[in-house]
Amino acid sequence: MTVNMTKGQQISLQKSDGGTLTAVRMGLGWQAAPRRGLFGSRTREVDLDASAVLFADKQPVDVVFFRHLTSDDGSVKHTGDNVVGGAGQGGDDESILVDLARVPVHVDQIVFTVNSFTGQTFAEVQNAFCRLVDETNGQELARYTLTGGGAYTAQIMAKVQRAGAGWSMTAIGTPTNGRTFQDLMPAILPSL
């Protein structure tokens, strides 16, 4: 059963049978919003990028994004860059796989971000979402809708953090500006 998350909401990442999740996928989907022009509506491709920043004691220790597809320890993998979107309400345009059992013990939080590499604002995007999926069975666990519009080019989407022996997820939903994850670091830090 999917939990539709709201900004700031936190959920435990345990299976319905009480077991602990071992592998999850953070998926990102979006569509370019049609724009009215002199000759009717049209869309312009939007290049959104998903990134995962790994933290240990509030210090970044690794990052996974379109130019560094696998974390140094191999526990987090980006499936590849999509420069046009299109899945929107359906499947994922970009995905980041996290093998929770392999995440090094010193990594206590993984923050997921999305940014417009080409600098277009979220006013030019529709049906954008991030979702967390149990990678072992394909079951969607949580979905966070990246609410539409706005004159910003990025969003701090969500984070997974250690919670005792397991993990939990928090929907962050903080809009900000930046073309890369490096630009977003000042906005990420207050969310830790």
GILIN-V399799 format. One record per backbone hydrogen bond with DSSP energy under -1.0 kcal/mol. NH is the residue of the N-H (numbers start at 0). CO is the residue of the C=O. If there is no record, write none. Layout:
NH;CO  NH;CO
//
This chain:
2;140  4;142  7;170  8;5  10;168  12;166  13;11  14;18  17;14  20;12  23;97  24;132  25;95  26;130  27;93  28;128  30;125  32;123  34;41  36;39  39;36  41;34  48;114  50;112  51;63  52;110  53;61  54;108  55;58  58;55  60;53  61;53  63;51  64;67  67;64  70;75  73;70  76;96  77;68  78;94  85;29  89;86  92;27  93;27  95;25  96;76  97;23  98;74  99;97  100;21  101;98  106;103  107;54  108;54  109;159  110;52  111;157  112;50  113;154  114;48  115;152  116;46  118;115  121;151  122;149  123;120  124;121  125;30  128;28  129;143  130;26  131;141  132;24  133;138  134;22  136;133  137;133  140;131  141;131  142;2  143;129  145;127  146;144  148;121  153;175  154;113  155;173  156;111  157;111  158;169  159;109  160;167  161;107  162;165  165;162  167;160  168;10  169;158  170;8  171;156  172;156  173;155  175;153  186;183  187;183  188;184  190;187  191;188
//
